[in-house]
Amino acid sequence: MTATVMDRGDVRTTDGTLALANLTAQVDMLAGQALPAGSPDSAAHRVLEQQAALVDLLTLRGHLLGCVADYELAFQVADRMVATAPHSAIALSARARTRATLHRFADAWSDLDAAHRAEPSVDGLDADRSAILQAVGCYEEAELLLQNAASHQSDFASLSAQAVLYAERGSIAEAVQAFAAAHDAHRGVSPFPLAQLDFRRGVMWMREGDLTAAHEAFDAARRRVPAYAPATGHLAEIELLRGDAAAAAGYLRPVAETSDDPEYAAHLALALRGLGQHDRARVWRDRAKRRYDELVRLHPEAYADHAGDFWLGAGGDPGRALRLAQWTLVMRQTPRARAVVERARAAVGASSPDVR
């Protein structure tokens, strides 16, 4: 008998813990396949499709569990695909998605161009391009491509992408409608799409400062997938903002122990500091510092802004935060990047008109 979860909209999905176990089993099965050398024939084409599926599953698991190593492994798999089949649109678009995940947007765009040249009719390129444009703050161009991509996507995928785009650009009324429409359009039993939808809805409300709505959305995501690390981390952030350090620490301890993303260790340090446990807080702060230094060195495009947040908070070095935030703003003219710069400037008491 398959365990299921229902939400207030009476949508049944598979139990999130069971679904994660199934996801890992799929990853293990696909990871055992070897890529064929030479020009892809029909059998090799099928293997490339399976490896592209592996890339997407690793990326999904990396997001759900806060596992940077999964993102890195997805990139390695995709890079090997391109090395084996350099003119395959499947391989090139898979690598583009992994590069976009690590915020290497120019490289990702180059891969999508190459994929289009290799196979102009391949599906999904407009959606991938739209996601990149959205990530760098080009919302009008992203919306146009999203409209082009809609005919190749399910209603759920199309409406979810619209909801996230509207939320990112601050069109909250439109986003609320799109989130509701996407929820109603969901078909299937996997808990992951609805959990991710609720997570993105929570991010929107958190940016809007509505902590009650954000908490409800993140909690809905965790009901679908109890191990959903980013949703758990944001619930802890809300508790910290509300002044409940004990509740925040309760959310963060298990995630900080298992995740290789230092964000959870950094927030746990803040929570423990709030509880007066300064020695233990220092241990988690130092652990976060070491990992942020490593990630900024390995993946600066993806982690400079997160490291900036760390140095503004648990790290306690607003000058270093400002340098990282300004660097991020050069790469991405997004509301979040501007907000981090303003917070850092306020923290150091500096004024720098050239970053406005």
C-alpha positions as CSV (number, residue, x, y, z in Angstrom):
1,M,0.0,0.0,0.0
2,T,1.4,3.4,-1.0
3,A,1.5,6.1,1.7
4,T,0.0,9.3,0.7
5,V,-0.2,12.9,1.9
6,M,-3.2,15.2,1.4
7,D,-3.2,19.0,1.8
8,R,-6.1,21.4,2.3
9,G,-6.8,21.3,-1.4
10,D,-7.3,17.5,-1.1
11,V,-4.4,16.7,-3.5
12,R,-3.1,13.2,-2.8
13,T,0.6,12.7,-3.3
14,T,3.0,9.9,-2.4
15,D,4.6,10.1,1.1
16,G,7.6,12.4,0.8
17,T,10.0,10.2,2.7
18,L,9.2,7.2,0.5
19,A,9.4,9.4,-2.6
20,L,12.9,10.5,-1.6
21,A,14.0,6.9,-1.2
22,N,12.6,6.2,-4.6
23,L,14.5,9.2,-6.0
24,T,17.8,7.9,-4.6
25,A,17.1,4.5,-6.0
26,Q,16.6,6.0,-9.5
27,V,19.8,8.0,-9.1
28,D,21.8,4.9,-8.1
29,M,20.4,2.9,-11.0
30,L,21.1,5.5,-13.6
31,A,24.5,6.3,-12.2
32,G,25.7,2.8,-12.9
33,Q,25.3,3.2,-16.6
34,A,28.4,3.9,-18.8
35,L,28.3,6.4,-21.5
36,P,29.0,5.0,-25.0
37,A,32.0,6.4,-26.9
38,G,31.8,7.8,-30.4
39,S,28.9,9.2,-32.4
40,P,25.5,8.4,-30.9
41,D,23.5,5.7,-32.6
42,S,20.0,4.9,-31.4
43,A,21.2,2.9,-28.4
44,A,23.6,5.6,-27.4
45,H,20.9,8.2,-27.9
46,R,18.8,6.3,-25.3
47,V,21.7,6.3,-22.9
48,L,22.2,10.0,-23.3
49,E,18.5,10.6,-22.5
50,Q,18.9,8.5,-19.4
51,Q,22.0,10.4,-18.4
52,A,20.1,13.6,-18.9
53,A,17.4,12.3,-16.6
54,L,20.1,11.4,-14.1
55,V,21.4,15.0,-14.3
56,D,17.9,16.3,-13.5
57,L,17.3,13.9,-10.7
58,L,20.6,14.8,-9.0
59,T,19.7,18.5,-9.3
60,L,16.3,17.8,-7.8
61,R,17.8,15.8,-4.9
62,G,20.4,18.5,-4.4
63,H,17.7,21.1,-4.0
64,L,15.5,19.1,-1.7
65,L,18.3,18.0,0.6
66,G,20.5,21.1,0.4
67,C,23.3,18.9,-1.1
68,V,25.9,20.9,-3.0
69,A,27.7,17.7,-3.9
70,D,24.7,16.6,-5.9
71,Y,24.8,19.8,-8.0
72,E,28.5,19.2,-8.6
73,L,28.0,15.6,-9.5
74,A,25.2,16.6,-11.9
75,F,27.6,19.0,-13.6
76,Q,30.3,16.3,-13.9
77,V,27.8,13.8,-15.5
78,A,26.6,16.5,-18.0
79,D,30.2,17.5,-18.8
80,R,31.0,13.9,-19.6
81,M,28.0,13.7,-21.8
82,V,29.2,16.7,-23.8
83,A,32.7,15.2,-24.0
84,T,31.2,12.0,-25.4
85,A,28.7,13.6,-27.7
86,P,29.7,17.2,-28.3
87,H,27.0,17.8,-30.9
88,S,24.1,16.3,-29.0
89,A,21.4,18.8,-28.1
90,I,20.4,16.4,-25.2
91,A,24.0,16.6,-23.7
92,L,24.4,20.3,-24.3
93,S,21.0,21.3,-22.8
94,A,21.7,19.0,-19.8
95,R,25.0,20.8,-19.2
96,A,23.3,24.1,-19.6
97,R,20.9,23.3,-16.8
98,T,23.8,22.3,-14.5
99,R,25.7,25.4,-15.3
100,A,22.6,27.5,-14.6
101,T,22.2,25.8,-11.3
102,L,25.7,26.9,-10.4
103,H,24.8,30.4,-11.7
104,R,27.3,30.2,-14.6
105,F,24.7,31.9,-16.8
106,A,26.9,32.9,-19.7
107,D,28.3,29.4,-20.1
108,A,24.8,28.0,-19.8
109,W,23.5,30.3,-22.5
110,S,26.4,29.3,-24.8
111,D,25.4,25.6,-24.3
112,L,21.8,26.4,-25.2
113,D,22.9,28.2,-28.3
114,A,25.0,25.1,-29.3
115,A,22.1,22.8,-28.6
116,H,19.9,24.9,-30.8
117,R,22.4,24.8,-33.6
118,A,22.7,21.0,-33.2
119,E,18.9,20.5,-33.2
120,P,16.8,23.6,-33.8
121,S,13.5,21.8,-33.0
122,V,14.6,20.4,-29.6
123,D,12.0,21.2,-26.8
124,G,12.8,23.0,-23.6
125,L,15.4,25.6,-24.8
126,D,13.0,28.6,-24.4
127,A,12.1,27.5,-20.9
128,D,15.8,27.1,-20.0
129,R,16.6,30.5,-21.5
130,S,13.7,32.1,-19.7
131,A,14.9,30.8,-16.4
132,I,18.4,32.3,-17.0
133,L,17.0,35.7,-18.0
134,Q,14.8,35.6,-14.9
135,A,17.8,34.8,-12.7
136,V,19.7,37.8,-14.0
137,G,16.7,40.2,-13.6
138,C,15.6,40.4,-17.3
139,Y,12.0,39.8,-16.5
140,E,10.3,41.2,-19.7
141,E,12.5,39.0,-21.9
142,A,12.0,36.0,-19.7
143,E,8.2,36.4,-19.9
144,L,8.3,36.5,-23.7
145,L,10.3,33.2,-23.8
146,L,8.0,31.7,-21.2
147,Q,5.0,32.3,-23.4
148,N,6.9,30.6,-26.3
149,A,7.7,27.7,-24.1
150,A,4.1,27.2,-22.9
151,S,3.0,25.1,-25.8
152,H,5.7,22.5,-25.0
153,Q,5.0,22.3,-21.3
154,S,2.3,20.9,-19.1
155,D,-0.2,23.4,-17.6
156,F,1.4,22.8,-14.2
157,A,4.9,23.5,-15.4
158,S,3.9,26.6,-17.4
159,L,1.8,28.1,-14.6
160,S,4.5,27.3,-12.0
161,A,7.1,29.1,-14.1
162,Q,4.7,32.1,-14.5
163,A,4.1,32.2,-10.7
164,V,7.8,32.3,-9.9
165,L,8.5,34.9,-12.6
166,Y,5.7,37.2,-11.2
167,A,6.9,36.7,-7.7
168,E,10.5,37.5,-8.6
169,R,9.6,40.8,-10.3
170,G,7.2,41.8,-7.5
171,S,3.9,41.3,-9.3
172,I,2.4,39.8,-6.2
173,A,-1.3,39.8,-7.1
174,E,-0.5,38.0,-10.4
175,A,1.8,35.6,-8.6
176,V,-0.9,34.6,-6.1
177,Q,-3.3,33.8,-8.9
178,A,-0.7,31.9,-10.8
179,F,0.4,29.9,-7.7
180,A,-3.2,28.9,-7.1
181,A,-3.8,28.0,-10.7
182,A,-0.7,25.9,-10.8
183,H,-1.7,24.0,-7.7
184,D,-5.1,23.3,-9.3
185,A,-3.4,22.1,-12.5
186,H,-1.2,19.6,-10.8
187,R,-1.6,16.0,-12.0
188,G,0.4,13.0,-10.8
189,V,1.3,11.5,-7.4
190,S,4.9,12.9,-6.9
191,P,5.0,15.2,-3.9
192,F,8.0,17.1,-5.2
193,P,6.3,19.5,-7.7
194,L,3.7,20.7,-5.2
195,A,6.3,21.0,-2.4
196,Q,8.6,23.1,-4.6
197,L,5.6,25.2,-5.6
198,D,4.8,25.9,-1.9
199,F,8.4,26.6,-1.2
200,R,8.6,29.2,-3.9
201,R,5.3,30.7,-2.6
202,G,6.9,30.9,0.8
203,V,10.0,32.7,-0.6
204,M,7.7,35.3,-2.2
205,W,5.9,36.0,1.1
206,M,9.1,36.1,3.0
207,R,10.5,38.8,0.6
208,E,7.2,40.7,1.1
209,G,7.7,40.5,4.8
210,D,4.5,38.5,5.5
211,L,6.0,35.9,7.9
212,T,2.6,34.3,8.7
213,A,1.9,33.5,5.0
214,A,5.5,32.5,4.5
215,H,5.4,30.1,7.5
216,E,2.2,28.5,6.2
217,A,3.7,27.9,2.7
218,F,7.0,26.5,4.0
219,D,5.1,24.3,6.4
220,A,3.0,23.0,3.6
221,A,6.2,22.1,1.6
222,R,7.5,20.2,4.6
223,R,4.2,18.3,5.0
224,R,4.8,17.0,1.5
225,V,8.5,16.3,1.9
226,P,9.6,16.3,5.6
227,A,13.3,16.4,4.7
228,Y,12.9,19.4,2.5
229,A,16.0,21.3,3.7
230,P,15.4,24.8,2.2
231,A,11.9,24.9,3.5
232,T,13.1,23.9,6.9
233,G,15.9,26.5,6.8
234,H,13.4,29.2,6.0
235,L,11.1,28.1,8.8
236,A,14.1,28.6,11.1
237,E,14.8,32.0,9.7
238,I,11.2,33.0,10.5
239,E,11.6,31.8,14.0
240,L,14.8,33.8,14.4
241,L,13.0,36.9,13.1
242,R,10.2,36.3,15.6
243,G,12.8,36.0,18.4
244,D,12.3,32.3,19.1
245,A,15.9,31.0,19.0
246,A,15.0,27.7,20.6
247,A,12.5,26.9,17.8
248,A,14.9,28.0,15.2
249,A,17.7,25.7,16.6
250,G,15.2,22.8,16.7
251,Y,14.6,23.2,13.0
252,L,18.2,23.7,12.1
253,R,20.2,21.0,14.1
254,P,19.3,18.0,11.9
255,V,19.7,19.9,8.6
256,A,23.1,21.5,9.6
257,E,24.4,18.0,10.5
258,T,23.6,16.5,7.1
259,S,23.8,19.3,4.6
260,D,27.0,20.5,3.0
261,D,25.4,23.9,2.3
262,P,26.8,26.2,5.0
263,E,23.6,28.3,5.2
264,Y,22.2,26.0,7.9
265,A,25.3,26.0,10.0
266,A,25.4,29.8,9.8
267,H,21.8,30.1,10.9
268,L,22.3,27.5,13.7
269,A,25.2,29.6,15.0
270,L,22.9,32.6,15.2
271,A,20.2,30.6,17.0
272,L,22.7,29.2,19.5
273,R,24.1,32.7,20.1
274,G,20.5,33.8,20.8
275,L,20.3,31.0,23.4
276,G,23.5,32.2,25.1
277,Q,25.4,29.1,23.9
278,H,28.3,31.0,22.6
279,D,30.9,28.2,22.5
280,R,28.7,26.0,20.5
281,A,27.7,28.9,18.3
282,R,31.3,29.5,17.5
283,V,31.8,25.9,16.4
284,W,29.0,26.2,13.8
285,R,30.1,29.7,12.8
286,D,33.6,28.4,12.0
287,R,32.3,25.5,10.2
288,A,30.1,27.7,8.0
289,K,33.0,30.1,7.4
290,R,35.3,27.3,6.1
291,R,32.6,26.0,3.8
292,Y,31.7,29.4,2.5
293,D,35.3,30.1,1.7
294,E,35.5,26.8,-0.2
295,L,32.3,27.4,-2.1
296,V,33.1,31.0,-3.1
297,R,36.4,29.7,-4.4
298,L,34.8,26.8,-6.3
299,H,31.5,28.4,-7.4
300,P,31.8,32.2,-6.9
301,E,28.8,32.9,-9.1
302,A,26.5,30.8,-7.0
303,Y,27.7,31.4,-3.5
304,A,29.1,35.0,-3.3
305,D,25.7,36.4,-2.4
306,H,25.0,33.7,0.2
307,A,28.5,34.3,1.7
308,G,27.6,38.0,1.8
309,D,24.6,37.2,3.9
310,F,26.8,35.1,6.2
311,W,29.3,37.9,6.8
312,L,26.4,40.3,7.5
313,G,25.0,37.9,10.1
314,A,26.9,35.1,11.9
315,G,30.2,36.0,10.2
316,G,30.2,39.5,11.7
317,D,32.3,41.2,8.9
318,P,30.0,43.7,7.0
319,G,32.9,45.1,5.0
320,R,33.6,41.7,3.5
321,A,29.8,41.2,3.0
322,L,29.7,44.5,1.0
323,R,32.5,43.4,-1.3
324,L,30.8,40.1,-2.0
325,A,27.4,41.8,-2.5
326,Q,28.8,44.4,-4.9
327,W,30.5,41.6,-6.9
328,T,27.2,39.7,-7.0
329,L,25.3,42.8,-8.2
330,V,27.7,43.1,-11.2
331,M,26.7,39.6,-12.2
332,R,22.9,39.8,-11.4
333,Q,20.8,43.0,-11.3
334,T,18.1,41.4,-9.2
335,P,16.0,42.8,-6.3
336,R,17.7,40.4,-4.0
337,A,21.2,41.4,-5.1
338,R,20.3,45.1,-4.6
339,A,18.8,44.4,-1.2
340,V,21.9,42.6,0.0
341,V,24.1,45.5,-1.1
342,E,21.9,48.0,0.7
343,R,21.9,46.0,3.9
344,A,25.7,45.7,3.7
345,R,26.1,49.4,3.0
346,A,23.9,50.2,5.9
347,A,25.9,47.9,8.1
348,V,29.2,49.5,7.3
349,G,27.8,53.0,7.3
350,A,29.1,53.5,3.8
351,S,27.6,55.2,0.7
352,S,28.6,54.1,-2.9
353,P,26.4,55.7,-5.6
354,D,28.2,53.6,-8.3
355,V,26.4,50.4,-7.2
356,R,22.9,51.9,-7.3
